[in-house]
Amino acid sequence: MRDFSSETMATTWRFALFLCMVLVVSTGPSLGYEEPQPFPMSAGQTDTSNSESGTDTGHETSTEGEGGHDKPNITTLPIVTWKWGHVSAPYLVALWILVCWLCKLIIEANHHVTTYIPESALLICCGFILGGMVWGADMAQTFKLQPTVFFYFLLPQIILDAGYSMPNKLFFTNLGAILIHAIIGTCWNAASLGLSLWGCQIGGAMGDLDIGLLQYLLFGSLIAAVDPVAVLAVFEQVHVNEVLFIWVFGESLLNDGVTVVLFNVFDAFVSLGGPAINAAEIVKGIVSFFVVAFGGSLVGLAFGILISLLTRCTKKVQIIEPGFIFVLGYLSYLTGEMLSLSAILAITFCGVSCQKYINANMDEDSVKTVKYAMKVFANGSETMIFVFLGISAIDKTIWVWNTGFILLTLFFILVYRFIGVFFLTWILNQTRLAPVELIDQVIMSYGGLRGAVAYGLAVLLDENKIKEKNLMVGTTLIVVYFTVILQGITMKPLVTWLKVKRAEQSELTLLEKVQNKAFNHILVAIEDISGQIGHNYFRDKWSNFEERWMSRFLLKPSVRKNQDQIFNVFQQLNLKDAISYVTEGERRGSLEFIRNEHAFVDFKKKFGDDFSEVMPYIMANMPDNYGTMPADMRRDPVPTVSLEMHEQTMKGTRENEDIDAHHLLEQHLYKSRKQHRHRYSRSHFDVNQDENEVQEIFQRTMRNRLESFKSAKMGVAPPKTITKHKKEQQQKMPNGKSSDKAKSYHSGDEDFEFSEGDSASGYDPHYGSAPTRVTYRPGAGIENPVFMPDIDPAAPTQIPPWLVEAELDSNTVAPSQRAQVRLPWTPSNLRRLAPLRISANSTDSFVMADVPTTEQRDDDQLPPPPPSPPNRDDSHL
Amino acid sequence: MGSSSSGMKDVPDAQELVQETGFSAAHLLRLHERFEFLDRDGTGELRPEDFDAIRELAMNPIGDRIIRAFFSAGKETLDFPSFVRILAHFRPADKNRDRAQQEPANSRTRKLRFAFQLYDQDGDGKISRAELLQVLRLMLEMQVTEEQLQCIAERAIQEADLDQDDAISFDEFKKSLEKVDIDHKMSIRFLK
């Protein structure tokens, strides 16, 4: 029932959101185009990001020509004026970005839909709707995806991100296969489609079309490439195995470059005209193909190296460090374009080549920023691309219908894709160690989605040279929709149905990494011994070269040594442990248990069979004296058992505890008078380490201490400062509950054997001192256990002594009567159970502050709650 | 390259070796050439020093261990059939494996066994901490401090060690590498 209502709530909310969006959209364009357009031509061009091109001058002149608002004959000083004309272009850009992202938001909110239909398809559908609205408002499609915007502003971000986050090792081990698919496969697609369509036209299948062979080939080349944007969007959601993934992904990325090159070559051929093309021209075309492709890659490499070098010395300007990556990445794209080399390949290889070095060179924060910003840009522009692909369709002018042409194109694309992939994979399989399976080939063929690159190229066609441009644009759109929507939707079921090997999410293990490295060495050695020159040989040579030269120049000296993979994994694992420590600590309210240095905590280890004898006993003990058990276990440094046990037994009660704890915290937490000092700086982040604030806390707690000390002297609740541990246990014996506990205190004891292997020796001596060290103050010892945690998790080991002292007197913020009865269950209380190391030999009651509660808690549970200190209520904050 | 013209008849026990290891005759021939090339003195047996002639191997951090792995315990020489049998571990897995009654050398377990024995120097069937540390030291040398090495070894053992004996047995070793595509990682392509 509750689910249902929340569901309806969500739907209403979404609907409201959608309405807002509709409002925004419908006002946007109508506002934009109320003004008469002096250049009707530019009306069609005004587009989201088109502000940089000629359009906005159109707007400017239009407003100025109109002279509507600003300039002419002011009779009085206007307080506010309506200046739409000034901001219209950037405003529309921002508005459209917002609208597109809102579309994504709405789509993602409907999670049950996106599990069946890929997001890209839904975005296109959103685009249809938006386009319909625009059309309804303007009776013309005023917003379309413009090739310039697409190629200069939207695409580079996506490709840069793809290159930057490319799994390098996988990519380079499969580079051969990827290149073959990307180059030969794309050429094959282009040529076969062009020729077949041409053949069909001669055969009369498509009626009367004014398209020559060259133009067909041009069309073939623009539509040949599998689109990385579309492919990634679909394959990201279907987790296929990594070889298949890298093949599809790498191919789609590289063949974009190839297809653009091919397109340019054929475009030049079309311009030249049929008769002018002789053998020499064709050879030139082929040469230019390779020059453009490899030249572009080289430009990318050069920029990659440049970025890496630059990040060696950007430590001083850390805040804009991430910016360099973007700027230089973009520059590599533009440089490629400027030199008429393949810009896409340039930016791809820029990302691929620099990733390792910049990640190592830059500060961790910067790396994170780069990664994140990269995703923001890429995802954002991907969203926009799909939405605008949808919007572009709602335009009467581009639709020239030719059933034969469209259907044949679709058919050939699908068929030739299959043929090409199967044939090339068959060749590659001849030499592969692990052949690519048939099913994977099917998926790879089926994953040949076409996308915005094809559309962008189609729009770039010159209408004067190609009469049927609109037909081609329309067909491209249909192909895009067909592949992205239909194939996208069916991809997931197909993958499941064919039982394609999925990617395994393997957990990081150190031994695996070590072993992988050993495998590499072994293989190289075996190749050396058996006199073969294979992959491993080259990889070894490369990694030696890389280590000796590239790393030396491109990496900071300080980070070079951290490059080792095993070491990296080790660090990551340690980090993970640290995080789980903190989580564990948070759960319990404290990190106290870490301070017990004998504690050898292993979060990962599952119980071996050996433990099974111990386990039942512990388990049996758990329920009845739950309250004491965790205490003892924490005290006993055998957490391999205790932590795991906790997880199992505490689950149920944890929630209640949390609620209690939060409640308590809220009520009684000491609230320091915070001095918010927003020290704004554009060049660094500051963590507030303000001395004064700490001072303030210190002073206040000192005052409280003094007060409570006074009241204690008055004899209101004379604290019995030190009692022997033994005595205290004897006190508790009669209640029966603590007998178990008392036994387990003494580690050498018979029936509670935690000690396993090495850990046993660790804590025995510790226990020798245990009985003499415990302080116990029955009455006044009601330290407020909730006081500490706010400082505690942050700096478990660095609490200054005076803060620890302060804790002692925290009865100024002692909880209410009711809360006190419940105290033993707060997680913060539990933390006191672990002894402070220093307290072992010390009788200093300040340092001991947190020990008494250990025993205290038992008392609390007993029927007569401890007498509350009288001064509690007055000093209650 | 010495006896490049050697025919199949020069290869000792050719038929049995083809049967046993799954190498084709062409493979064997090629390997035999290599063997003779390595065998400088032409005794028909390799000694550890012969391997030192391979320059690249000297740069391999665990090269010594791999060479040792070719020689069965106590022996100082290696004849051609043993040479081939060791190399057979590194053949990619066969598609139709059923023909072999006993486990072929290129099976997963045998491949892993080979890797395992590189660690297990004393041959007690367990990788002790010290043994792991030695290998780690070889592979990570100078990049990482000794203390970190200790930690890494400690941690790696902890990960794999299921029966809490502070050492990794072969079964534990196998289990910890369950997810690794051994076929891929422990195979090379032998040229025909």
Interface residues (C-beta under 8 A of the other chain):
Chain A: T431 L433 A434 E504 S506 T509 L510 L511 E512 V514 Q515 N516 K517 A518 F519 H521 I522 L523 V524 A525 I526 E527 D528 I529 S530 G531 Q532 G534 H535 N536 Y537 D540 N544 K561 Q563 D564 I566 F567 F570 L573 D602 K604 K605 G608 D609 D610 E756 G757 D758
Chain B: R30 L31 E33 R34 F37 L38 F51 I54 E56 L57 M59 N60 P61 I62 G63 I66 I67 F70 L87 F90 P92 F114 A115 L118 V135 L136 M139 L140 Q143 V144 Q148 C151 I152 R155 A156 Q158 E159 A160 L162 D163 Q164 D166 I168 F173 S176 L177 K179 V180 D181 D183 H184 K185 M186 S187 I188 R189 F190 L191
